[in-house]
Amino acid sequence: METKSENCTDNGKLEKGKDLEMEEVPTNTGPRFGARHTQVILLFLLVTIAYAIRVNLSVGIVAMTSDHGPPGIPTYDWDDTNVILSSFFWGYVIPQIGAGQLAKNFGPRYILISAMSLCSMFSILIPFMASLGSYGVMICRVFQGFGQGFFYPCAHNILSKWVPLGERTRMGTFVYAGGPFGTVISNPVTAWICDSVIGWPAAFYIFGGVGFLWVICYAILGSNTVEDHKSITDEEKNYIKGTLKQNEVDHSEIPTPWKDMFMSMPMWAILIAHCGQNWGFWTLLTQIPKYMDKILGFNLNANGLLSAVPYLALWILSFVFGALSDLFINKGVVSVGTARKVTTSIGLFGPALALLGLGFVSTEDPLAPIVLLVVAVGINSATYCGYQVNHIDLSPNHAGTLMGITNGAANIFSIIAPLSVQFIVPNEYDADQWKVVFFLSAGIYIICAIFYLIFGSGERQKWDDFQPIEPVKEAMEDKEEKVEKF
């Protein structure tokens, strides 16, 4: 009699022996604030600082190319600002798949330390390189992007080993909500620094310094796995390993099922949703400051504050969607797959409708455009507990590699999106040309959301090389022997 160890339900549990598995999961979760929470907070800070460094140029470039900066601060006459803004992603897409494999084979700790150090160093170098011309800034951004290309695959690898199933959505959401939180901090702080007597160069020095501070903290507190952590309690370790069904196995010895991955429609569903999300998200993130400057007529300080408001909404709503998603999954109201599809749909269809509305409202009164921008960006937060954590559902063993594949492909669109604005909006003071940008993003959101609805899944895939933990396996075998004897 064969076991059903490869067949999984939407909740990632074995169909056969399900009750046995539930009994084996420890009920003692360890301290209220444990080692897993420390790792999640470190990842949240990683993403926060990464986005602060990533997006501060969107506001900083307005000051760098302005004729009204503080005395003694250099400014430049560049006509390729959208190319500069997209150059970050030239480096970002390069290490994605390799980063997932490196994290799986060697652990992500030292990779993250090295990558953040590289990113922070080139943030500090931007003011000097800017004096060499726009290409100098592009070089810095390419190296920053290359360093940050390791962040998400490594973060996914850590989450797959540290976060229990029942906490996956809200902890994953908390980590990736660092993106909008970093944007909320970066936009107004960068605008304030740029408008102060110390000028725009200080913004890059400060954020680069904060990145190095994170490196020190992570070198002290970070850990690849529960086995590597020196002070984790036995209760918490057993809880984490029990809920994740972890064996004492070297993950580097598990072969990567490349063919099965690329033949998997649920993986393609994540990839397509990720591509659509990145097009709309990075179009808005890089262009909102410019839109508010050229069309809505806000000065630099007001621009920085108002550009941050949509991302404040995104950050707050991410916790709402994450908590509700975990609640409904844990209560058995919906399956993991249904939860991922519902939240992804909200996060893509909602912004699409807001962007369509943005194309029809008058820009004479800036209130309506600002409200629609807040809605377009804020509702997008639902994707953090949708496709964004879906890689771990499909394949805990290869989650980092999956994230590398989808994030690498999706960020090609992060390159194209700002560049497309360069061609669609030759006259940045023409509101009708901006409408085309919004309608195009809305259409891409809708198409990608439909694809994910059709092909998305929350089931653990057979090609994940899943093996049940030994106590469960033994219990199942004993049960089958008794059935056969009977």
C-alpha positions as CSV (number, residue, x, y, z in Angstrom):
1,M,0.0,0.0,0.0
2,E,1.5,3.4,-1.1
3,T,1.5,6.4,1.1
4,K,0.0,9.7,-0.1
5,S,3.0,11.7,1.1
6,E,3.2,13.7,-2.1
7,N,-0.4,14.8,-2.3
8,C,-1.2,18.0,-0.4
9,T,-4.3,20.0,0.4
10,D,-4.6,23.8,-0.1
11,N,-3.4,24.2,3.5
12,G,-0.1,22.5,2.6
13,K,-0.9,19.4,4.8
14,L,-0.8,15.8,3.8
15,E,-4.2,14.5,2.8
16,K,-3.6,11.2,4.5
17,G,-2.7,11.2,8.1
18,K,-3.8,14.8,8.4
19,D,-5.0,14.4,12.0
20,L,-1.8,12.7,12.9
21,E,0.2,15.7,11.7
22,M,-2.0,18.1,13.6
23,E,-1.3,16.1,16.8
24,E,2.4,16.2,16.3
25,V,2.6,20.0,16.0
26,P,3.8,21.4,19.4
27,T,1.4,23.6,21.2
28,N,4.1,25.4,23.2
29,T,5.3,28.2,20.9
30,G,8.1,29.4,23.3
31,P,8.4,33.0,24.5
32,R,5.8,35.6,23.4
33,F,8.7,37.4,21.7
34,G,11.1,34.8,20.4
35,A,14.0,34.3,18.0
36,R,11.7,34.1,15.0
37,H,10.3,37.6,15.8
38,T,13.8,39.0,15.9
39,Q,14.6,37.5,12.5
40,V,11.4,38.9,11.0
41,I,12.1,42.4,12.4
42,L,15.6,42.3,11.0
43,L,14.1,41.4,7.6
44,F,11.5,44.2,7.9
45,L,14.3,46.7,8.6
46,L,16.3,45.3,5.6
47,V,13.4,45.9,3.2
48,T,12.6,49.3,4.8
49,I,16.2,50.5,4.4
50,A,16.4,49.0,0.9
51,Y,13.4,50.9,-0.3
52,A,14.5,54.1,1.4
53,I,17.7,53.9,-0.5
54,R,16.0,52.7,-3.7
55,V,13.3,55.5,-3.9
56,N,15.1,58.5,-2.4
57,L,16.4,59.4,-5.9
58,S,12.8,59.8,-7.1
59,V,12.5,62.9,-4.9
60,G,16.3,63.7,-4.9
61,I,16.5,64.0,-8.7
62,V,13.9,66.8,-8.6
63,A,16.3,68.8,-6.4
64,M,19.4,67.6,-8.3
65,T,18.0,69.1,-11.6
66,S,16.3,72.2,-10.0
67,D,17.4,75.8,-10.5
68,H,16.2,76.7,-7.0
69,G,18.4,74.7,-4.7
70,P,20.3,76.0,-1.6
71,P,23.4,78.1,-2.2
72,G,26.5,76.2,-2.8
73,I,24.8,72.9,-3.7
74,P,25.4,71.7,-7.2
75,T,22.6,71.1,-9.7
76,Y,22.6,69.6,-13.1
77,D,20.8,70.0,-16.4
78,W,20.0,66.4,-17.3
79,D,17.4,65.3,-19.9
80,D,17.6,61.6,-19.2
81,T,16.1,61.5,-15.7
82,N,13.8,58.6,-16.5
83,V,16.7,56.6,-17.7
84,I,18.5,57.3,-14.5
85,L,15.5,56.2,-12.5
86,S,15.3,52.9,-14.4
87,S,19.0,52.2,-14.2
88,F,18.6,50.7,-10.7
89,F,16.8,47.7,-12.2
90,W,19.6,47.1,-14.8
91,G,21.6,45.7,-11.9
92,Y,18.7,44.4,-9.9
93,V,17.6,41.7,-12.3
94,I,21.1,40.2,-12.7
95,P,21.5,38.2,-9.4
96,Q,17.9,37.1,-8.8
97,I,17.9,33.4,-9.7
98,G,21.5,32.9,-8.6
99,A,20.7,34.6,-5.3
100,G,18.0,32.1,-4.5
101,Q,20.4,29.2,-5.3
102,L,23.2,30.7,-3.2
103,A,20.9,31.3,-0.3
104,K,19.7,27.7,-0.5
105,N,23.2,26.2,-0.8
106,F,25.2,28.4,1.5
107,G,22.7,30.3,3.7
108,P,21.6,33.9,3.2
109,R,23.3,35.6,6.2
110,Y,26.6,36.5,4.8
111,I,25.0,37.2,1.4
112,L,22.8,39.8,2.9
113,I,25.6,41.4,4.9
114,S,27.7,41.7,1.7
115,A,24.8,42.9,-0.5
116,M,23.7,45.6,2.0
117,S,27.3,46.8,2.4
118,L,27.6,47.2,-1.4
119,C,24.3,49.0,-1.7
120,S,25.1,51.4,1.1
121,M,28.6,52.2,-0.2
122,F,27.2,53.3,-3.6
123,S,24.5,55.4,-2.0
124,I,27.3,57.4,-0.3
125,L,29.2,57.7,-3.6
126,I,26.3,59.2,-5.5
127,P,27.1,62.9,-4.8
128,F,30.7,62.4,-6.0
129,M,29.6,60.3,-9.1
130,A,27.0,62.9,-10.0
131,S,29.7,65.4,-10.6
132,L,30.9,63.2,-13.4
133,G,27.5,63.4,-15.1
134,S,24.3,61.4,-15.3
135,Y,26.2,58.3,-16.2
136,G,28.0,58.5,-12.9
137,V,24.7,58.3,-11.1
138,M,23.6,55.4,-13.3
139,I,26.7,53.4,-12.4
140,C,25.9,53.9,-8.7
141,R,22.3,52.9,-9.2
142,V,23.3,49.7,-11.2
143,F,25.5,48.6,-8.3
144,Q,22.8,49.5,-5.7
145,G,20.3,47.4,-7.8
146,F,22.8,44.5,-8.0
147,G,23.2,44.5,-4.2
148,Q,19.4,44.7,-3.6
149,G,18.8,41.9,-6.1
150,F,19.9,39.5,-3.4
151,F,17.4,40.8,-0.8
152,Y,14.1,39.3,-1.7
153,P,15.3,35.7,-2.6
154,C,17.3,35.6,0.6
155,A,14.4,37.0,2.7
156,H,12.1,34.4,1.2
157,N,14.6,31.7,2.1
158,I,14.7,32.9,5.7
159,L,10.9,33.1,6.0
160,S,10.5,29.6,4.7
161,K,12.7,28.3,7.5
162,W,11.7,30.5,10.4
163,V,8.0,31.3,10.1
164,P,5.3,28.7,11.1
165,L,2.5,28.1,8.7
166,G,-0.2,29.7,10.9
167,E,1.9,32.9,11.0
168,R,3.1,33.0,7.4
169,T,0.8,35.5,6.0
170,R,1.0,38.2,8.6
171,M,4.8,37.8,9.2
172,G,5.5,37.8,5.4
173,T,3.3,40.8,5.0
174,F,5.1,42.6,7.9
175,V,8.4,42.0,6.2
176,Y,7.4,43.1,2.8
177,A,5.4,46.1,4.2
178,G,8.9,47.4,4.9
179,G,8.8,48.6,1.3
180,P,6.1,51.1,1.6
181,F,7.3,52.0,5.1
182,G,10.7,52.9,3.7
183,T,9.0,54.9,1.0
184,V,6.9,56.8,3.6
185,I,10.1,57.7,5.4
186,S,12.3,58.3,2.4
187,N,10.1,60.7,0.4
188,P,9.5,63.4,3.0
189,V,12.9,63.1,4.7
190,T,14.7,63.3,1.3
191,A,12.5,66.3,0.4
192,W,13.3,68.1,3.7
193,I,17.0,67.4,3.5
194,C,17.1,68.5,-0.2
195,D,15.4,71.8,0.7
196,S,17.6,72.4,3.7
197,V,21.0,74.2,3.8
198,I,22.9,70.8,3.7
199,G,21.2,70.0,0.3
200,W,20.5,66.8,-1.6
201,P,24.0,65.1,-1.2
202,A,23.3,64.7,2.6
203,A,20.2,62.5,1.8
204,F,22.4,59.9,0.1
205,Y,25.1,60.0,2.9
206,I,22.4,59.5,5.6
207,F,20.6,56.6,4.0
208,G,23.8,54.9,3.1
209,G,25.0,55.3,6.7
210,V,21.8,53.7,8.0
211,G,22.4,50.8,5.7
212,F,25.8,50.1,7.3
213,L,24.2,50.3,10.7
214,W,21.8,47.5,9.7
215,V,24.8,45.4,8.6
216,I,26.3,45.6,12.1
217,C,23.0,44.7,13.7
218,Y,22.4,41.7,11.4
219,A,26.0,40.5,11.8
220,I,25.2,40.2,15.5
221,L,21.6,39.0,15.6
222,G,20.9,37.3,12.2
223,S,20.7,33.6,11.7
224,N,20.1,31.3,8.7
225,T,18.1,28.6,10.4
226,V,16.7,27.6,13.8
227,E,19.5,25.1,14.2
228,D,22.1,27.9,13.8
229,H,20.5,30.2,16.4
230,K,22.4,30.1,19.6
231,S,19.8,31.3,22.1
232,I,16.5,30.0,20.7
233,T,14.5,28.0,23.2
234,D,13.8,24.3,22.6
235,E,10.0,25.0,22.8
236,E,10.2,27.6,20.0
237,K,12.5,25.5,17.9
238,N,10.2,22.4,18.1
239,Y,7.2,24.6,17.4
240,I,8.7,26.0,14.2
241,K,10.1,22.7,12.9
242,G,6.9,20.9,13.8
243,T,4.6,23.3,11.9
244,L,6.9,23.4,8.9
245,K,7.3,19.6,8.9
246,Q,11.1,20.1,8.8
247,N,13.4,17.1,8.7
248,E,17.0,17.2,9.7
249,V,18.0,17.6,6.1
250,D,20.7,19.6,4.3
251,H,18.6,21.7,1.9
252,S,21.7,22.2,-0.3
253,E,21.5,18.5,-1.1
254,I,17.9,18.8,-2.5
255,P,18.2,19.1,-6.3
256,T,16.4,22.1,-7.8
257,P,13.6,20.8,-10.1
258,W,14.1,23.3,-12.8
259,K,11.9,21.6,-15.4
260,D,9.0,21.0,-13.1
261,M,9.2,24.6,-11.9
262,F,8.9,26.0,-15.4
263,M,6.2,23.5,-16.3
264,S,4.1,24.6,-13.2
265,M,1.2,26.9,-14.1
266,P,0.9,28.1,-10.4
267,M,4.5,29.3,-10.7
268,W,3.7,31.1,-13.9
269,A,0.6,32.6,-12.3
270,I,2.9,34.1,-9.6
271,L,5.3,35.3,-12.3
272,I,2.6,37.0,-14.4
273,A,1.0,38.7,-11.3
274,H,4.4,39.8,-10.2
275,C,5.1,41.4,-13.6
276,G,1.9,43.3,-13.6
277,Q,2.3,44.5,-10.1
278,N,5.8,45.7,-10.8
279,W,4.8,47.7,-13.9
280,G,2.1,49.6,-12.1
281,F,3.9,49.9,-8.8
282,W,7.2,51.3,-10.2
283,T,5.4,53.5,-12.7
284,L,3.7,55.2,-9.8
285,L,6.6,55.1,-7.4
286,T,9.0,56.8,-9.9
287,Q,6.5,59.2,-11.5
288,I,4.3,60.4,-8.6
289,P,6.8,63.1,-7.5
290,K,7.1,64.3,-11.1
291,Y,3.3,64.2,-11.7
292,M,2.7,66.3,-8.6
293,D,5.4,68.8,-9.6
294,K,4.5,69.2,-13.3
295,I,0.7,68.7,-13.3
296,L,-0.5,69.4,-9.8
297,G,2.0,72.2,-9.1
298,F,3.3,71.2,-5.6
299,N,6.6,72.6,-4.4
300,L,9.4,70.2,-3.2
301,N,8.4,70.0,0.5
302,A,4.7,69.5,-0.3
303,N,5.7,67.1,-3.1
304,G,7.7,64.9,-0.7
305,L,5.0,64.8,1.9
306,L,2.1,64.1,-0.5
307,S,4.2,61.5,-2.4
308,A,4.5,59.6,0.8
309,V,0.8,59.6,1.7
310,P,-0.1,56.8,-0.8
311,Y,2.6,54.6,0.7
312,L,1.5,55.3,4.2
313,A,-1.9,54.0,3.2
314,L,-0.2,51.0,1.6
315,W,1.8,50.2,4.7
316,I,-1.2,50.5,7.1
317,L,-3.6,48.5,4.9
318,S,-1.0,45.7,4.5
319,F,-1.4,44.8,8.1
320,V,-5.2,44.8,7.8
321,F,-5.2,42.5,4.8
322,G,-2.5,40.3,6.4
323,A,-4.3,39.8,9.7
324,L,-7.6,39.1,7.9
325,S,-6.0,36.7,5.5
326,D,-4.4,34.7,8.3
327,L,-7.5,34.8,10.4
328,F,-9.7,33.3,7.6
329,I,-7.1,30.7,6.7
330,N,-6.6,29.6,10.4
331,K,-10.3,29.5,11.0
332,G,-10.9,27.3,8.0
333,V,-13.1,29.9,6.3
334,V,-11.1,29.8,3.1
335,S,-8.2,27.7,1.8
336,V,-4.7,29.1,1.3
337,G,-5.2,29.1,-2.5
338,T,-8.5,31.0,-2.2
339,A,-7.0,33.5,0.2
340,R,-4.1,34.2,-2.2
341,K,-6.4,34.6,-5.1
342,V,-8.8,37.0,-3.3
343,T,-6.1,39.2,-1.9
344,T,-4.2,39.3,-5.2
345,S,-7.4,40.2,-7.0
346,I,-8.1,43.1,-4.6
347,G,-4.5,44.2,-4.9
348,L,-4.6,44.4,-8.7
349,F,-8.2,45.1,-9.8
350,G,-8.5,47.9,-7.1
351,P,-5.6,50.0,-8.4
352,A,-6.7,49.4,-12.0
353,L,-10.1,51.0,-11.3
354,A,-8.4,53.9,-9.4
355,L,-6.0,54.6,-12.3
356,L,-8.9,54.5,-14.8
357,G,-10.7,57.0,-12.6
358,L,-7.5,59.1,-12.5
359,G,-7.6,59.5,-16.2
360,F,-11.0,61.1,-16.2
361,V,-10.9,63.5,-13.2
362,S,-9.9,67.2,-13.6
363,T,-6.5,68.3,-12.4
364,E,-7.7,71.8,-11.7
365,D,-8.6,70.6,-8.2
366,P,-5.8,68.4,-7.0
367,L,-7.8,66.7,-4.3
368,A,-9.5,64.1,-6.5
369,P,-6.2,63.0,-8.2
370,I,-4.5,62.7,-4.9
371,V,-7.3,60.6,-3.4
372,L,-7.2,58.3,-6.4
373,L,-3.4,58.0,-6.2
374,V,-3.8,57.1,-2.5
375,V,-6.4,54.4,-3.4
376,A,-4.4,53.1,-6.3
377,V,-1.3,52.6,-4.2
378,G,-3.0,51.7,-0.8
379,I,-5.2,48.9,-2.1
380,N,-2.2,47.4,-3.8
381,S,-1.1,46.3,-0.3
382,A,-3.3,43.2,-0.6
383,T,-0.8,41.6,-2.9
384,Y,1.6,41.3,0.0
385,C,-0.5,38.5,1.4
386,G,-1.4,37.2,-2.1
387,Y,1.1,36.2,-4.7
388,Q,4.0,37.8,-2.8
389,V,4.1,34.9,-0.2
390,N,2.7,32.3,-2.5
391,H,6.1,31.0,-3.4
392,I,6.5,29.6,0.1
393,D,3.1,27.8,-0.2
394,L,4.1,26.1,-3.5
395,S,7.6,25.1,-2.4
396,P,9.2,25.8,1.0
397,N,12.3,24.0,-0.1
398,H,12.8,26.2,-3.1
399,A,11.0,29.4,-2.1
400,G,14.1,31.6,-2.5
401,T,14.8,30.3,-6.0
402,L,11.2,30.8,-7.0
403,M,11.3,34.3,-5.7
404,G,14.5,34.9,-7.7
405,I,12.8,33.6,-10.9
406,T,9.6,35.7,-10.6
407,N,11.3,38.8,-9.1
408,G,14.0,38.8,-11.8
409,A,11.5,38.5,-14.6
410,A,9.1,41.1,-13.0
411,N,11.8,43.6,-12.6
412,I,12.4,43.7,-16.3
413,F,9.1,45.5,-16.3
414,S,10.4,47.8,-13.6
415,I,13.1,48.9,-16.1
416,I,10.6,49.3,-19.0
417,A,7.9,51.1,-17.0
418,P,9.8,54.4,-16.2
419,L,11.4,54.3,-19.7
420,S,7.9,54.0,-21.3
421,V,7.0,57.3,-19.6
422,Q,9.9,59.0,-21.4
423,F,8.2,58.2,-24.7
424,I,4.6,58.4,-23.7
425,V,5.0,61.8,-22.0
426,P,7.4,63.9,-24.0
427,N,5.7,67.0,-22.6
428,E,5.5,66.5,-18.8
429,Y,3.1,69.4,-18.4
430,D,0.4,67.7,-20.6
431,A,-2.2,66.0,-18.5
432,D,-3.6,64.1,-21.5
433,Q,-0.3,62.4,-22.0
434,W,-0.2,61.3,-18.4
435,K,-3.7,59.7,-18.9
436,V,-2.1,57.2,-21.4
437,V,0.4,56.2,-18.7
438,F,-2.4,55.5,-16.2
439,F,-4.7,53.6,-18.7
440,L,-1.8,51.4,-19.8
441,S,-0.9,50.5,-16.2
442,A,-4.6,49.8,-15.4
443,G,-4.9,47.4,-18.4
444,I,-1.7,45.5,-17.4
445,Y,-3.0,45.2,-13.8
446,I,-6.3,43.7,-15.1
447,I,-4.8,41.2,-17.5
448,C,-2.3,39.9,-15.0
449,A,-5.0,39.6,-12.2
450,I,-7.2,37.5,-14.5
451,F,-4.3,35.1,-15.3
452,Y,-3.6,34.6,-11.6
453,L,-7.2,33.9,-10.9
454,I,-7.3,31.2,-13.4
455,F,-3.9,29.4,-12.7
456,G,-3.0,30.4,-9.1
457,S,-2.8,27.8,-6.3
458,G,-2.0,27.5,-2.6
459,E,-1.1,23.8,-2.7
460,R,2.4,22.5,-2.0
461,Q,3.6,21.2,-5.3
462,K,4.8,17.6,-5.8
463,W,8.1,18.7,-7.2
464,D,9.0,20.3,-3.8
465,D,10.6,17.0,-2.8
466,F,8.4,16.9,0.3
467,Q,9.0,14.3,3.0
468,P,6.9,14.0,6.1
469,I,8.6,14.3,9.5
470,E,9.6,11.0,10.9
471,P,7.0,10.7,13.7
472,V,4.2,11.3,11.3
473,K,5.7,9.0,8.7
474,E,6.1,6.2,11.3
475,A,2.5,6.7,12.6
476,M,1.2,6.5,9.0
477,E,3.1,3.3,8.3
478,D,1.9,1.7,11.6
479,K,-1.7,2.6,10.7
480,E,-1.4,1.0,7.3
481,E,0.1,-2.2,8.7
482,K,-2.9,-2.5,11.0
483,V,-5.3,-1.9,8.2
484,E,-3.6,-4.6,6.1
485,K,-3.6,-7.1,9.0
486,F,-7.3,-6.4,9.5
